[in-house]
Amino acid sequence: MFDPVTLARENIRNLMSYSSARHEFGGSADVFLDANENAFGSPTGVGLNRYPDPLQARLKEELSQMNGIRPEQIFVGNGSDEAIDLLLRIFCEPLQDRAMIFPPTYGMYKVCADINGVEVDEVELTNDFQLDLAGIDEQYSAATKVIFICSPNNPTGNSIRISDVLGIASRLHSIVVVDEAYIHFSEKDSLVSEIDRYPNLVILQTFSKAWGLAGARVGLAFASSRIIGLLNRVKPPYNVNEISQRLIVEALTKRELVETWVDRIKHQRAELIQILNTFNFVRTVFPSDANFLLVQVDAPDEIYKFLLAQGIVVRNRNTLRRCDGCLRITIGTPDENKRLVDSLSQFQMKKSARRSAKQNI
Ligand SMILES: Cc1ncc(COP(=O)(O)O)c(C=O)c1O
């Protein structure tokens, strides 16, 4: 087994990270004069005058029990977007090392790489939105330090074959990041249980999707303690605020409620697939393991604008490679989905009325 720390940039390996007041003192005391806080309190009265726990021990304890892993194998970030950025900064020497992504996929991998001066190799997904293994081997080089695999993939909605993902992790001497932001909506297993076997594997999850806490900005990375150690070394000292830490601990006690929502979303997804397939302007509704559908239609821009005029916003993905004619539609509440379907019916009626008017001229 290789040590993933050997893949990190030299300056990060040698980094003396910032040691915050709350990090240095871990014992028990009742007079805190170490962090230049306001000891009188906070104007809102909710006890926020103290800095939060920099390593989120309470939260990690819960997460470690829930996922059957050790707290040292968990990183908590300001959204999983923070982990994406940190991983690139830790492992890729700007203007020298490279990242690899599989379009069409989540846009932040490339944006973060661009910000960090990291070149990105793009190996398009195959026609059935799976990894092009031969293409990966062709593009791969010793400079490829971080590989981002999104599964279930945004915007296509499908899961990537687990055997392909693990094959890459065992074959390639790089950090393999599997972004499982939508895993809760999938029947497939998470790869979190594989992190002991693959020292270079990083699994990203988030509280922004199934957990209904996008506004709290909390994301997770699960990986070997060696990689988590690097993430903790590089992150801003207090990257997850006190309110969010408390909220997530509370949310974790309400797992059953979240499971009920996920079941309802999956049920709505199945219904919406059936209904969408009845519209004559819908060419393909792609199978989805996520809480959205990628739908290929005849007139994407026109439909997008029509829905917008009715107060319904979907994501127009028409300009993305391999997403010609596609809209990405998030599964809403039954009422919201009904409004969507009613609007699409109106669109269809308007189209056919226009067509028959033309034929009568
Ligand atoms: C695949 C994927 N990963 C990560 C994120 C960002 O998650 P977070 O809100 O935790 O930053 C998104 C958001 O849309 C996403 O689609």
The ligand as a Tripos MOL2 file, in Angstrom:
@<TRIPOS>MOLECULE
LIG
   16    16     1     0     0
SMALL
NO_CHARGES

@<TRIPOS>ATOM
      1 C1        -21.8880   16.5750   -7.7030 C.3       1 LIG1
      2 C2        -21.8750   17.7030   -6.7470 C.ar      1 LIG1
      3 N1        -20.8970   17.7680   -5.8510 N.ar      1 LIG1
      4 C3        -20.8380   18.7740   -4.9630 C.ar      1 LIG1
      5 C4        -21.8030   19.7590   -4.9490 C.ar      1 LIG1
      6 C5        -21.6600   20.8800   -3.9660 C.3       1 LIG1
      7 O1        -22.0520   20.4730   -2.7260 O.3       1 LIG1
      8 P1        -21.9380   21.4280   -1.4640 P.3       1 LIG1
      9 O2        -23.2290   22.1550   -1.3510 O.co2     1 LIG1
     10 O3        -21.7030   20.4620   -0.3230 O.co2     1 LIG1
     11 O4        -20.7670   22.3450   -1.6650 O.co2     1 LIG1
     12 C6        -22.8430   19.7380   -5.8660 C.ar      1 LIG1
     13 C7        -23.8570   20.7980   -5.8880 C.2       1 LIG1
     14 O5        -24.6990   20.9150   -6.7190 O.2       1 LIG1
     15 C8        -22.8820   18.6750   -6.7910 C.ar      1 LIG1
     16 O6        -23.8460   18.5830   -7.7120 O.3       1 LIG1
@<TRIPOS>BOND
     1     1     2 1
     2     2     3 ar
     3     2    15 ar
     4     3     4 ar
     5     4     5 ar
     6     5     6 1
     7     5    12 ar
     8     6     7 1
     9     7     8 1
    10     8     9 2
    11     8    10 1
    12     8    11 1
    13    12    13 1
    14    12    15 ar
    15    13    14 2
    16    15    16 1
@<TRIPOS>SUBSTRUCTURE
     1 LIG1         1 GROUP 0 **** ****
